[in-house]
Every structure is written in C-alpha cells, then in structure tokens.
Amino acid sequence: MPKKAAVTKKAVSGFANYASPASGHTPKPVVKWDPSPNHASRQGERIQQLVLHNTDGPLAGSLARLKNPVEQVSAHYVVDRTGIIYQLVADSETAWHSGNKLVNQRSMGIEVVAWKTALGMTPAQEASLIALAKFLLDAYSVSLSKVVPHRSIKPTDCPGWVWKDDTVLATWKTAHLQT
C-alpha cells in the first residue's frame, strides 16, 4: 500500500485544518451550497466525529426545516436520494443536529434523505455519502470509530430508516469507509 504524502494543511472555503487534495488527500465531492441560518461558532473545538442522521421525509421539506430559524435545527450536509449533496453549514461552524451542544461543536452532522416509505439509500446516494464521509474523515483526521449514529447521542431511532441498528451501521462502515 502506497504511503500518503505529507499533509499540507491550509484553510480552504471555510474548511479549517483542511488537507488539500494536492497533498495526496481525498478530494471534496461536489456540493450545492444552500445555507442555513441555524449555526454557531465551534468556539475553538476541533472536528472529532461524524454524526449520521436520516431526514424522516423527502428533500424539499427536510431542507426547509433545516433552514427555518424557528426550528433551531440544522446539519452540515444533506445527501439526497439523487446523489446531490447539499451543504447547509460551513465545516468551520457548528450545526445544531445532535441535541447536545458539545457534541455539535466537535462533530459534523450528515443527514441522509430517507423515511418510512423510502428506506435505505439509493446507489447514487450511497456513492455520494461514501465520498463525503471519506473526505471528512481524511480532511479532519477523524477515526472510523468516531462515525456514529444520532441514536448514540440521544434517545431516538435516527438513523433507523437507513441503518436499522448499530450492527448494520458497523458493517456498512467497514465495507465502505475503511481505508
């Protein structure tokens, strides 16, 4: 297995501590910027975790909710069933996704569009999620063990429409995110 090139860290489009693709790191997948006003400062906290969610509804309603100031909820990314990735909050900011302020400050929230009658992921959606997760894991030096379901932070079934339990998620992570 070839050795990775030395890490070249620089700030890129709101990506604090991002390792550029020129340094041999995973490139960022194409995303559509769709900003949410629901975010705050990371207050100096380093990104240490990815928290996976499911939207519990189709894209349009989910984006509307995640961008509605009254709802007081957001995520960094939403991965649609078409494979399009929407970024709502800059990586350098805190999204309000887990129900725990400190977890939010130290994590990235990723919503996967899925609900009761649209379970799991489409092939395009899964490919986009894998590319996004690999980029984030690499760019922020997050270990695979720190990719967690929302249900591990607070009592909820989320992301049960995508990964019914932690065993299914662990198997998926090993199969698709392990380098």
C-alpha angles and dihedrals in degrees: 000000000000118000117247117248118252112282116258107198122199139146111264123179096326094321105129112204092007115166107221121236088238087069092061096266130133112281120236112256118238112276135185112231110227105160126215121205088216104097143095142193119293085225091223096308117144121231105256106155146036115218115202122210139170120225098225089218145042123297102261096053092041093052090046091053094045090052098042111106090208091061094055091208133112144150133213093235140015118198111205126210088250090061095252112139117213120199113206102168128033114250088240091062134068117253118204102236115116105052090241120093097208093046089050091052091051099041149059117233118217120187117201112202105240137125143171095292095034103051126176124001134300115237091253091048093049092049090051093047091050091050092047095046093047090050093050094044091051099039094051100030093241116166121233089243088065093063099101140170120247088243090068090065103041137005105279139114090237123157090020095120088065105027110021093201142358093266091058090047092048091051091048093049092051093047097046112020105035111105 
